[in-house]
């Protein structure tokens, strides 16, 4: 039943237009600054998040609070403002907000852009999963098998 409910939510949002810039919420679109070393982490956070959470032993207690006015970065050009404005609490709770820190200490939004923008529209801090350097290394080596030639 949960799968069907999630699918209906996805289906409703599938034809969305991501043309509303996120800069209004201090989320800077800057794909040219995104570290190539984080590509696998981004893929894991979007396509395989439940499995990645399990592999990293993450639970809701591991989330941290990020202030609503903290500058963040993204490779996603925009969001659908209609989704941000009309997302129900149930839809919000269906997913997570996932960030990663790069070598320059910038925080990148990997997943949960609409949830994050909803929080920021309401001037509310967000509970997020922050994948640290060890998590990035684990994802690259163990999940994607990169870097094994070093051993």
C-alpha positions as CSV (number, residue, x, y, z in Angstrom):
1,X,0.0,0.0,0.0
2,X,2.8,2.4,0.9
3,X,4.4,1.7,-2.6
4,X,1.1,2.6,-4.3
5,X,0.8,5.8,-2.3
6,X,4.4,6.8,-3.1
7,X,3.8,6.0,-6.8
8,X,0.7,8.2,-6.9
9,X,2.6,11.1,-5.4
10,X,5.4,10.6,-7.9
11,X,2.9,10.4,-10.7
12,X,1.4,13.7,-9.6
13,X,4.8,15.4,-9.6
14,X,6.3,13.6,-12.6
15,X,5.3,16.2,-15.2
16,X,6.6,19.1,-13.1
17,X,8.4,22.1,-14.5
18,X,11.6,22.9,-12.6
19,X,11.9,26.4,-13.9
20,X,11.5,28.4,-10.6
21,X,15.0,29.5,-9.5
22,X,16.1,28.4,-6.0
23,X,18.2,31.5,-5.3
24,X,15.2,33.0,-3.5
25,X,15.8,30.4,-0.8
26,X,19.6,30.9,-0.6
27,X,20.2,27.8,-2.7
28,X,22.7,28.7,-5.4
29,X,22.6,26.9,-8.8
30,X,26.3,26.3,-9.6
31,X,26.9,23.0,-11.4
32,X,30.4,24.1,-12.6
33,X,31.6,24.1,-8.9
34,X,30.3,20.5,-8.2
35,X,33.2,18.2,-7.4
36,X,33.3,15.2,-9.7
37,X,34.2,13.1,-6.7
38,X,30.6,13.6,-5.4
39,X,28.9,12.3,-8.6
40,X,28.4,8.8,-7.2
41,X,27.1,10.2,-3.9
42,X,24.6,12.3,-5.8
43,X,23.5,9.2,-7.7
44,X,23.1,7.2,-4.5
45,X,21.2,10.0,-2.8
46,X,18.7,10.2,-5.7
47,X,18.3,6.8,-7.2
48,X,19.3,4.5,-4.3
49,X,18.7,6.5,-1.1
50,X,16.9,3.8,1.0
51,X,19.7,1.3,0.2
52,X,22.4,4.0,0.8
53,X,20.9,4.9,4.2
54,X,21.0,1.3,5.2
55,X,24.6,0.8,4.0
56,X,25.7,3.9,5.9
57,X,23.7,2.9,9.0
58,X,21.7,6.1,9.0
59,X,18.5,6.6,11.0
60,X,16.3,9.7,11.6
61,X,18.3,10.4,14.7
62,X,21.3,11.1,12.5
63,X,19.7,14.1,10.8
64,X,21.1,17.5,11.7
65,X,19.4,20.9,11.7
66,X,20.4,23.3,9.0
67,X,19.3,27.0,9.5
68,X,16.8,28.2,6.9
69,X,19.0,31.0,5.9
70,X,22.2,29.0,5.4
71,X,23.6,29.3,1.9
72,X,23.5,25.9,0.0
73,X,24.5,24.9,-3.5
74,X,22.8,22.7,-6.1
75,X,23.2,21.3,-9.6
76,X,19.4,21.4,-10.1
77,X,18.5,24.5,-11.9
78,X,15.1,25.1,-10.3
79,X,12.1,23.7,-8.6
80,X,8.4,23.6,-9.3
81,X,7.0,26.4,-7.1
82,X,3.5,24.9,-7.2
83,X,4.9,21.7,-5.5
84,X,6.7,23.8,-2.9
85,X,3.5,25.8,-2.1
86,X,1.1,22.9,-2.1
87,X,3.1,20.0,-0.6
88,X,1.1,18.3,2.2
89,X,2.7,17.2,5.4
90,X,2.2,13.6,4.3
91,X,4.1,14.2,1.1
92,X,6.8,16.1,2.9
93,X,7.3,13.1,5.2
94,X,7.5,10.6,2.3
95,X,11.2,11.6,1.6
96,X,14.4,13.0,3.0
97,X,16.6,16.0,2.5
98,X,20.1,14.9,1.7
99,X,23.2,17.2,1.6
100,X,26.9,16.6,1.1
101,X,29.9,18.7,2.1
102,X,32.6,19.2,-0.6
103,X,36.3,19.9,0.0
104,X,35.6,23.6,0.0
105,X,33.1,23.2,2.9
106,X,30.2,24.1,0.6
107,X,26.9,22.2,1.4
108,X,25.3,20.7,-1.7
109,X,21.6,19.6,-1.9
110,X,21.5,16.2,-3.4
111,X,17.9,15.3,-2.8
112,X,14.9,16.9,-1.3
113,X,15.0,20.3,-3.0
114,X,11.3,20.8,-2.8
115,X,11.1,19.9,0.8
116,X,14.0,22.2,1.6
117,X,12.4,25.1,-0.3
118,X,9.1,24.5,1.6
119,X,10.9,24.7,4.9
120,X,12.7,27.9,3.8
121,X,9.4,29.5,2.5
122,X,8.1,29.0,6.1
123,X,11.4,30.2,7.6
124,X,11.9,26.8,9.2
125,X,15.2,25.1,9.8
126,X,15.5,21.7,8.0
127,X,16.4,18.3,9.4
128,X,18.8,16.8,6.9
129,X,21.1,13.9,6.3
130,X,24.6,15.2,5.8
131,X,26.9,12.8,4.0
132,X,30.4,13.5,5.3
133,X,33.8,12.7,3.7
134,X,33.8,9.2,5.1
135,X,30.4,8.6,3.6
136,X,31.5,9.8,0.2
137,X,34.6,7.6,0.4
138,X,32.4,4.6,1.4
139,X,30.0,5.2,-1.5
140,X,32.8,5.6,-4.0
141,X,34.8,2.5,-2.8
142,X,32.2,0.0,-1.6
143,X,29.0,0.8,-3.5
144,X,30.6,1.9,-6.8
145,X,33.9,0.0,-6.5
146,X,36.1,3.0,-7.3
147,X,39.6,3.4,-5.9
148,X,40.0,-0.4,-5.4
149,X,43.2,-0.2,-7.6
150,X,44.8,1.7,-4.7
151,X,44.8,-1.4,-2.5
